[in-house]
Amino acid sequence: MNKTININLGGTFFHIDEDAFGKLSRYLDAIKLSFKDPVGQDEIIRDIEARIAELFTEKLQSPTQVITLKELDEVITVMGQPEDYIIDEDIFEDSPKDKQKSTGSYKQLFRDIDNKFVAGVSSGLAHYLSIDAVWIRLIWILLTVFSSGFFIIIYIIFWILVPPAISTSDKLKMSREPINISNIERKIKEEASHIEEEVKNIDKEALKRNFSDFFGTVGKIVNVLLTIISKFIGIVFILIAIIALVSIAIGLFTGTLGAGSGNLLTFNYINAVITTGTPLWFIYILFAVLFGVPLIALFILGLKLLFTNLKSIGRPAKVILFIIWLASIIAVGILGVKQFNEVAYDGKVILEETLPVQANDTLFIKMNFNKMYSHTARRNNSFKIKLNENDQKVIYSTNVKLIVRATTDSLAQLYIEKKADGNTFLDAKNRADAINYRYNFINNTLLLDGYYTTETTNKYRNQNVEIIVYLPVGTVLFADENTFSYHRNPSSYNDILNNGDEQQYLLIEEGKTKCLDCPTTTTNSNIKNEKKSINTENWQLEVEKSLNKEDNNNNYIKLDDDGVDINIIDKNDTIRVKINNQNQ
């Protein structure tokens, strides 16, 4: 059991236990010893005692409460350690000007927790940069909006890495003021006057008598709720950070391993797209650092929310992590700009061929496919990595466009345009020229490859092929059904071969086609009939569909020696089915 001692501190009586009294006495004596010059010493000691008394008053819940080591340690944390009050004799105004320096005159970044909205980062940066905190906050808001919230992570990193200005010396360092007697005295008086202003005109004793129990209970409830919420948020932060970091670690391991071996299909695709010359393993490390460092910061923040007494990882480690992260951002930005330049220019190579097709001739067009790559002929804008007949990796794509146009020339013309992007016009043209594309013309049949290939060393740079067939007016065109996906073109291409015209004989006219074998269609204001016949050895099936026919007969089914005649009428149309016996 400790003794209780009554002391008068700054004009206020306090009950303090013996251990706390001894530590307080040693603390004040150490501050006195830190002053090398006794000038103004007594006055500043009185101000320090008055400030300590104010802090004790804030922490006591009743006048009879005894101050223990716990309350004293909390006050010392706010006031600062004795070494923070060490004063150099050379700082006084009567000293030579070239010696007027102090330990607090250099720049040091702190969080200003006395002027904060969230964590005091903006106000601390304002002190460090010597500008108004309003501008810093405005810049944070703009950067957060334009980065889709990314700068919130940066703010959290500052929150973790930058220490708060708690002691008097920290606050002087934050504002870049020398740590001398006058500044310490002024700062203590400012803090004391600030507290006085807050409690001015308030009857403390009456307030305590009437509301101490109520607000004490509410405060405890709020404190418990906030503690629970902060612990829960800390757990969430830790789980998110662990899951993401483990995923990054697995991705980094498999990525560097796969990039080194070159056997995984995914890395073949990545190699086909990336042309900066940067090794894939280095790119994986860059992105691992880019996302890993903020996740580490999130993990540490979660630990601090979960364990309030957790020690910091240390300022050197924080600074090193921040520098590494900043370097990764710069490196990724440089690689991104370089990658963008790889598709800055486009080039093409045109192959022209005259086909022995003229007016009154019939041209058959069909798309060819290679079973080594695919079993169907269908256009697609993407690409794949395949093995050719020599078991070599090639870039394979069905990005082939077919366009048919009419011409007044006597013979048909075939134009093959091979296109690609590159970092210069010449580079783009060379990539286009490296596209492997073939066609055949045999017996008035134009057999076009529905795909192209190029070597993987050429990389994928939006390579594509456009085939333009110019047919003389009067030519008949028959397009195979597998050309459907290859000539689905916007109207701006002036393609006269429309989707749905496959498997039909089309007469080429000027700027359009005319179907020669489409079903006969008769239309007037009241009637539209469509007939189709199917012949068999002995029977003929005829189906007739009439729309809005006004002279329909009633429904009936007729069976006789001629066959079967079925007539069905509903509200909108009439369907008639006749099966005739052709032996009659």
KEBA-705539 format. One record per residue (C-alpha): residue in three letters; x, y, z. Coordinates in steps of 0.02 Angstrom, whole numbers. Example, Ala and Ser with C-alpha at 12.3 -4.5 7.8 and 13.67 -1.06 7.14 Angstrom:
<recs>
   residuo       c1       c2       c3
       ala      615     -225      390
       ser      684      -53      357
</recs>
This chain:
<recs>
   residuo       c1       c2       c3
       met        0        0        0
       asn       74      168      -56
       lys       70      329       44
       thr      -36      473      -23
       ile       42      646      -27
       asn      -48      813      -46
       ile       39      935     -164
       asn        6     1110     -227
       leu       41     1114     -413
       gly        7     1274     -508
       gly     -110     1337     -372
       thr     -213     1176     -369
       phe     -210     1041     -235
       phe     -193      860     -288
       his     -183      691     -203
       ile      -38      592     -274
       asp       36      426     -220
       glu      216      414     -162
       asp      286      331     -318
       ala      205      455     -435
       phe      263      601     -327
       gly      443      540     -334
       lys      437      522     -524
       leu      358      694     -542
       ser      492      773     -434
       arg      630      690     -535
       tyr      544      745     -696
       leu      538      928     -643
       asp      716      923     -577
       ala      776      851     -743
       ile      690      992     -836
       lys      776     1119     -723
       leu      945     1038     -755
       ser      915     1046     -943
       phe      922     1236     -935
       lys     1103     1290     -953
       asp     1061     1471     -916
       pro      955     1511     -762
       val      881     1666     -846
       gly      691     1643     -855
       gln      704     1471     -776
       asp      583     1500     -632
       glu      450     1575     -744
       ile      452     1433     -868
       ile      450     1303     -728
       arg      293     1387     -659
       asp      213     1379     -831
       ile      260     1195     -847
       glu      186     1158     -675
       ala       27     1253     -720
       arg       13     1154     -882
       ile       38      989     -787
       ala      -97     1042     -665
       glu     -216     1076     -809
       leu     -183      902     -881
       phe     -206      820     -710
       thr     -373      910     -690
       glu     -432      844     -858
       lys     -393      664     -808
       leu     -469      667     -632
       gln     -650      613     -620
       ser     -670      679     -443
       pro     -570      797     -329
       thr     -531      654     -210
       gln     -455      543     -345
       val     -272      499     -318
       ile     -148      528     -459
       thr      -51      369     -499
       leu       94      327     -612
       lys      -30      292     -753
       glu      -97      471     -757
       leu       77      542     -732
       asp      149      444     -880
       glu        7      505     -992
       val       44      686     -942
       ile      232      664     -971
       thr      194      595    -1144
       val      103      756    -1185
       met      230      872    -1105
       gly      384      787    -1177
       gln      541      715    -1102
       pro      666      823    -1007
       glu      793      812    -1149
       asp      667      902    -1260
       tyr      696     1057    -1153
       ile      885     1062    -1175
       ile      932     1239    -1222
       asp     1094     1291    -1307
       glu     1170     1455    -1244
       asp     1208     1507    -1422
       ile     1025     1534    -1465
       phe     1004     1698    -1371
       glu      990     1857    -1469
       asp     1151     1931    -1398
       ser     1250     1785    -1474
       pro     1337     1803    -1643
       lys     1215     1782    -1789
       asp     1308     1638    -1868
       lys     1283     1536    -1710
       gln     1096     1564    -1690
       lys     1043     1385    -1722
       ser      944     1260    -1621
       thr      896     1082    -1624
       gly      718     1124    -1678
       ser      754     1236    -1828
       tyr      766     1096    -1957
       lys      619     1025    -2056
       gln      531      875    -1981
       leu      363      806    -2036
       phe      232      773    -1901
       arg       44      750    -1900
       asp      -41      901    -1820
       ile     -170      815    -1710
       asp     -224      982    -1635
       asn     -287     1043    -1804
       lys     -355      887    -1886
       phe     -508      827    -1978
       val     -457      645    -1991
       ala     -278      611    -1936
       gly     -189      779    -1953
       val      -91      731    -2110
       ser     -144      883    -2211
       ser     -109     1008    -2071
       gly       60      925    -2039
       leu      106      938    -2223
       ala       49     1119    -2219
       his      173     1155    -2079
       tyr      310     1061    -2172
       leu      279     1152    -2338
       ser      240     1320    -2255
       ile       71     1341    -2341
       asp     -108     1350    -2282
       ala     -185     1183    -2232
       val     -341     1224    -2335
       trp     -242     1206    -2497
       ile     -170     1038    -2442
       arg     -344      973    -2402
       leu     -411     1035    -2568
       ile     -268      948    -2661
       trp     -304      785    -2567
       ile     -488      794    -2617
       leu     -448      827    -2801
       leu     -316      690    -2809
       thr     -434      566    -2726
       val     -575      607    -2849
       phe     -467      600    -3006
       ser     -378      440    -2951
       ser     -541      349    -2912
       gly     -498      341    -2727
       phe     -318      280    -2747
       phe     -249      426    -2644
       ile     -348      366    -2495
       ile     -219      226    -2483
       ile      -79      355    -2492
       tyr     -163      454    -2352
       ile     -170      296    -2246
       ile       15      266    -2280
       phe       55      443    -2220
       trp      -55      411    -2068
       ile       49      258    -2025
       leu      222      323    -2068
       val      213      501    -2001
       pro      214      517    -1811
       pro       95      637    -1721
       ala      159      795    -1637
       ile      119      757    -1454
       ser      253      839    -1348
       thr      294     1024    -1342
       ser      460      996    -1430
       asp      374      897    -1569
       lys      254     1040    -1598
       leu      398     1164    -1605
       lys      492     1052    -1728
       met      334     1033    -1834
       ser      316     1221    -1850
       arg      507     1238    -1876
       glu      529     1346    -1721
       pro      688     1342    -1614
       ile      672     1248    -1450
       asn      717     1387    -1329
       ile      649     1456    -1166
       ser      539     1588    -1245
       asn      462     1468    -1372
       ile      433     1331    -1243
       glu      353     1457    -1126
       arg      245     1528    -1265
       lys      190     1356    -1323
       ile      143     1300    -1148
       lys       46     1460    -1120
       glu      -45     1437    -1285
       glu      -97     1260    -1240
       ala     -151     1315    -1067
       ser     -250     1463    -1134
       his     -332     1348    -1261
       ile     -395     1237    -1123
       glu     -450     1389    -1022
       glu     -548     1452    -1171
       glu     -638     1287    -1188
       val     -690     1280    -1006
       lys     -719     1467     -986
       asn     -883     1519     -906
       ile     -923     1339     -859
       asp     -956     1292     -680
       lys     -855     1132     -671
       glu     -915     1079     -502
       ala    -1098     1103     -546
       leu    -1073     1012     -710
       lys     -992      867     -622
       arg    -1128      859     -491
       asn    -1272      859     -615
       phe    -1207      764     -765
       ser    -1051      668     -714
       asp    -1141      503     -692
       phe    -1244      519     -852
       phe    -1104      574     -965
       gly     -985      454     -883
       thr    -1099      309     -925
       val    -1130      371    -1102
       gly     -945      399    -1126
       lys     -905      223    -1070
       ile    -1036      151    -1188
       val     -972      253    -1334
       asn     -794      207    -1291
       val     -838       21    -1289
       leu     -931       35    -1455
       leu     -788      128    -1536
       thr     -666        1    -1470
       ile     -770     -143    -1540
       ile     -788      -57    -1709
       ser     -602      -17    -1718
       lys     -558     -197    -1674
       phe     -678     -263    -1806
       ile     -607     -145    -1938
       gly     -432     -198    -1887
       ile     -478     -382    -1911
       val     -554     -344    -2082
       phe     -398     -247    -2134
       ile     -286     -389    -2077
       leu     -387     -523    -2169
       ile     -394     -423    -2330
       ala     -208     -386    -2322
       ile     -161     -568    -2285
       ile     -270     -640    -2424
       ala     -207     -512    -2550
       leu      -25     -531    -2498
       val      -35     -721    -2509
       ser     -113     -706    -2682
       ile       24     -587    -2736
       ala      157     -704    -2667
       ile       85     -853    -2760
       gly       67     -749    -2919
       leu      244     -685    -2902
       phe      314     -860    -2878
       thr      218     -938    -3022
       gly      243     -783    -3129
       thr      432     -777    -3111
       leu      444     -966    -3128
       gly      333     -970    -3282
       ala      417     -819    -3359
       gly      585     -904    -3338
       ser      530    -1070    -3412
       gly      420     -999    -3552
       asn      316    -1159    -3555
       leu      154    -1095    -3480
       leu       25    -1041    -3609
       thr      -23     -884    -3512
       phe      152     -815    -3523
       asn      157     -849    -3710
       tyr        8     -733    -3728
       ile       88     -602    -3615
       asn      250     -612    -3714
       ala      152     -587    -3874
       val       78     -424    -3810
       ile      224     -347    -3713
       thr      361     -278    -3827
       thr      455     -162    -3709
       gly      598     -286    -3696
       thr      577     -293    -3507
       pro      591     -469    -3433
       leu      425     -536    -3372
       trp      495     -583    -3203
       phe      544     -401    -3174
       ile      370     -341    -3223
       tyr      293     -464    -3099
       ile      407     -398    -2961
       leu      360     -218    -3003
       phe      174     -252    -2989
       ala      200     -356    -2832
       val      287     -207    -2750
       leu      159      -84    -2819
       phe       14     -174    -2736
       gly      110     -261    -2597
       val      175     -107    -2503
       pro        1      -28    -2480
       leu      -61     -197    -2422
       ile       80     -207    -2295
       ala       30      -34    -2234
       leu     -151      -93    -2222
       phe      -94     -246    -2124
       ile        5     -138    -2001
       leu     -142      -19    -1982
       gly     -254     -167    -1942
       leu     -132     -228    -1811
       lys     -125      -56    -1731
       leu     -315      -50    -1724
       leu     -319     -224    -1649
       phe     -173     -203    -1528
       thr     -157      -26    -1462
       asn       12      -57    -1379
       leu       94     -125    -1537
       lys      267      -55    -1570
       ser      304       32    -1734
       ile      412      -51    -1867
       gly      529       98    -1856
       arg      554      253    -1961
       pro      697      183    -2070
       ala      590       35    -2123
       lys      444      149    -2163
       val      552      265    -2267
       ile      632      119    -2362
       leu      462       42    -2402
       phe      395      209    -2462
       ile      546      240    -2574
       ile      532       64    -2649
       trp      346       88    -2680
       leu      373      259    -2760
       ala      509      186    -2872
       ser      390       47    -2929
       ile      258      177    -2976
       ile      385      273    -3080
       ala      448      114    -3164
       val      272       53    -3206
       gly      230      224    -3276
       ile      384      222    -3388
       leu      344       47    -3451
       gly      164       97    -3482
       val      215      245    -3590
       lys      338      136    -3685
       gln      206        2    -3713
       phe       82      133    -3775
       asn      209      194    -3902
       glu      215       19    -3977
       val       43       46    -4055
       ala       61      230    -4096
       tyr       77      205    -4285
       asp      -14       95    -4410
       gly       46       25    -4574
       lys      -18      -88    -4712
       val       39     -189    -4862
       ile      -77     -210    -5013
       leu      -72     -358    -5132
       glu     -168     -337    -5296
       glu     -221     -478    -5413
       thr     -328     -484    -5572
       leu     -452     -628    -5579
       pro     -510     -702    -5746
       val     -693     -664    -5706
       gln     -798     -551    -5817
       ala     -980     -507    -5850
       asn    -1097     -659    -5867
       asp     -970     -768    -5773
       thr    -1012     -846    -5605
       leu     -889     -826    -5460
       phe     -898     -942    -5310
       ile     -821     -878    -5147
       lys     -784     -990    -4999
       met     -682     -971    -4839
       asn     -549    -1102    -4805
       phe     -498    -1164    -4632
       asn     -353    -1268    -4570
       lys     -398    -1413    -4457
       met     -230    -1395    -4372
       tyr     -292    -1230    -4298
       ser     -482    -1245    -4300
       his     -624    -1351    -4368
       thr     -735    -1206    -4418
       ala     -719    -1046    -4518
       arg     -781     -903    -4411
       arg     -714     -727    -4391
       asn     -648     -667    -4222
       asn     -549     -512    -4173
       ser     -440     -601    -4043
       phe     -285     -707    -4067
       lys     -216     -873    -4006
       ile      -47     -956    -3991
       lys      -41    -1115    -4098
       leu       86    -1240    -4164
       asn      108    -1243    -4353
       glu      151    -1392    -4463
       asn      333    -1375    -4409
       asp      286    -1377    -4224
       gln      335    -1194    -4207
       lys      233    -1070    -4105
       val      139     -944    -4212
       ile       10     -809    -4181
       tyr     -155     -868    -4258
       ser     -308     -758    -4286
       thr     -468     -761    -4390
       asn     -479     -571    -4395
       val     -509     -573    -4583
       lys     -636     -456    -4663
       leu     -720     -491    -4832
       ile     -789     -348    -4937
       val     -875     -362    -5107
       arg     -896     -210    -5220
       ala     -955     -182    -5398
       thr     -840     -111    -5534
       thr     -860      -54    -5714
       asp     -696     -137    -5762
       ser     -704     -287    -5876
       leu     -611     -406    -5759
       ala     -627     -441    -5573
       gln     -493     -374    -5454
       leu     -435     -446    -5288
       tyr     -356     -332    -5157
       ile     -279     -404    -4998
       glu     -235     -273    -4867
       lys     -128     -334    -4722
       lys     -125     -211    -4577
       ala      -31     -194    -4411
       asp       25      -66    -4280
       gly      202      -21    -4226
       asn      311      109    -4140
       thr      354      187    -4309
       phe      273      185    -4481
       leu      411       72    -4546
       asp      395      -47    -4398
       ala      206      -58    -4425
       lys      229      -91    -4611
       asn      357     -228    -4578
       arg      239     -312    -4455
       ala      100     -306    -4585
       asp      214     -379    -4717
       ala      258     -523    -4599
       ile       76     -584    -4597
       asn       58     -753    -4682
       tyr     -103     -758    -4784
       arg     -150     -867    -4934
       tyr     -289     -890    -5062
       asn     -324    -1000    -5214
       phe     -424     -972    -5374
       ile     -476    -1132    -5462
       asn     -617    -1156    -5590
       asn     -702     -991    -5550
       thr     -694    -1030    -5363
       leu     -604     -907    -5250
       leu     -548    -1002    -5096
       leu     -495     -877    -4962
       asp     -408     -924    -4800
       gly     -520     -877    -4654
       tyr     -366     -848    -4544
       tyr     -189     -782    -4545
       thr      -30     -825    -4449
       thr      127     -733    -4403
       glu      282     -780    -4303
       thr      278     -746    -4116
       thr      434     -638    -4133
       asn      327     -512    -4226
       lys      217     -492    -4070
       tyr       31     -458    -4078
       arg        1     -280    -4135
       asn     -180     -278    -4196
       gln     -137     -372    -4355
       asn     -286     -399    -4471
       val     -325     -436    -4654
       glu     -452     -352    -4767
       ile     -502     -437    -4931
       ile     -590     -329    -5061
       val     -663     -416    -5214
       tyr     -713     -300    -5358
       leu     -834     -387    -5476
       pro     -886     -319    -5648
       val    -1068     -270    -5670
       gly    -1159     -420    -5743
       thr    -1059     -549    -5646
       val    -1152     -680    -5544
       leu    -1089     -710    -5366
       phe    -1121     -863    -5258
       ala    -1054     -845    -5080
       asp    -1037    -1000    -4972
       glu    -1131    -1001    -4807
       asn     -965    -1000    -4709
       thr     -931     -822    -4772
       phe    -1072     -756    -4660
       ser     -964     -696    -4514
       tyr     -826     -627    -4626
       his     -931     -496    -4717
       arg    -1033     -426    -4572
       asn     -975     -249    -4611
       pro    -1044      -76    -4571
       ser    -1121       24    -4714
       ser     -965      133    -4723
       tyr     -873      -13    -4807
       asn     -993       -7    -4958
       asp    -1006     -196    -4955
       ile    -1143     -254    -5075
       leu    -1141     -433    -5008
       asn    -1271     -430    -4870
       asn    -1288     -555    -4729
       gly    -1421     -681    -4774
       asp    -1378     -681    -4960
       glu    -1264     -832    -4941
       gln    -1306     -986    -5043
       gln    -1397     -875    -5170
       tyr    -1351     -828    -5348
       leu    -1329     -640    -5347
       leu    -1320     -533    -5503
       ile    -1195     -391    -5481
       glu    -1273     -225    -5524
       glu    -1202      -52    -5500
       gly    -1190      -28    -5312
       lys    -1304     -175    -5268
       thr    -1349     -357    -5301
       lys    -1505     -441    -5369
       cys    -1553     -614    -5310
       leu    -1586     -732    -5456
       asp    -1652     -884    -5362
       cys    -1739     -810    -5211
       pro    -1921     -869    -5179
       thr    -2051     -779    -5288
       thr    -2138     -642    -5190
       thr    -2298     -554    -5248
       thr    -2364     -407    -5150
       asn    -2514     -293    -5168
       ser    -2613     -190    -5044
       asn    -2712     -339    -4983
       ile    -2619     -501    -5026
       lys    -2446     -574    -5000
       asn    -2424     -759    -5046
       glu    -2275     -872    -5021
       lys    -2267    -1045    -5102
       lys    -2143    -1186    -5084
       ser    -2152    -1358    -5166
       ile    -2064    -1520    -5119
       asn    -2062    -1657    -5252
       thr    -2052    -1841    -5212
       glu    -2068    -1992    -5323
       asn    -2259    -2000    -5322
       trp    -2316    -1852    -5217
       gln    -2301    -1663    -5219
       leu    -2319    -1561    -5058
       glu    -2369    -1380    -5085
       val    -2379    -1255    -4941
       glu    -2460    -1086    -4969
       lys    -2463     -947    -4838
       ser    -2575     -796    -4870
       leu    -2567     -637    -4765
       asn    -2721     -525    -4746
       lys    -2814     -618    -4884
       glu    -2990     -553    -4897
       asp    -3072     -693    -5002
       asn    -3024     -843    -4895
       asn    -3139     -993    -4887
       asn    -3187    -1074    -4724
       asn    -3079    -1203    -4634
       tyr    -3087    -1375    -4713
       ile    -2994    -1539    -4740
       lys    -3028    -1625    -4908
       leu    -2973    -1803    -4949
       asp    -3007    -1877    -5123
       asp    -2919    -1970    -5262
       asp    -2814    -1817    -5303
       gly    -2735    -1811    -5131
       val    -2758    -1711    -4970
       asp    -2809    -1526    -4967
       ile    -2803    -1436    -4796
       asn    -2858    -1254    -4776
       ile    -2831    -1168    -4606
       ile    -2888     -988    -4571
       asp    -2849     -887    -4416
       lys    -2863     -702    -4374
       asn    -2708     -644    -4467
       asp    -2665     -767    -4604
       thr    -2712     -923    -4702
       ile    -2607    -1079    -4719
       arg    -2651    -1203    -4855
       val    -2566    -1373    -4873
       lys    -2595    -1482    -5029
       ile    -2524    -1657    -5056
       asn    -2553    -1709    -5237
       asn    -2538    -1882    -5312
       gln    -2433    -1858    -5468
       asn    -2482    -2030    -5536
       gln    -2655    -1963    -5577
</recs>
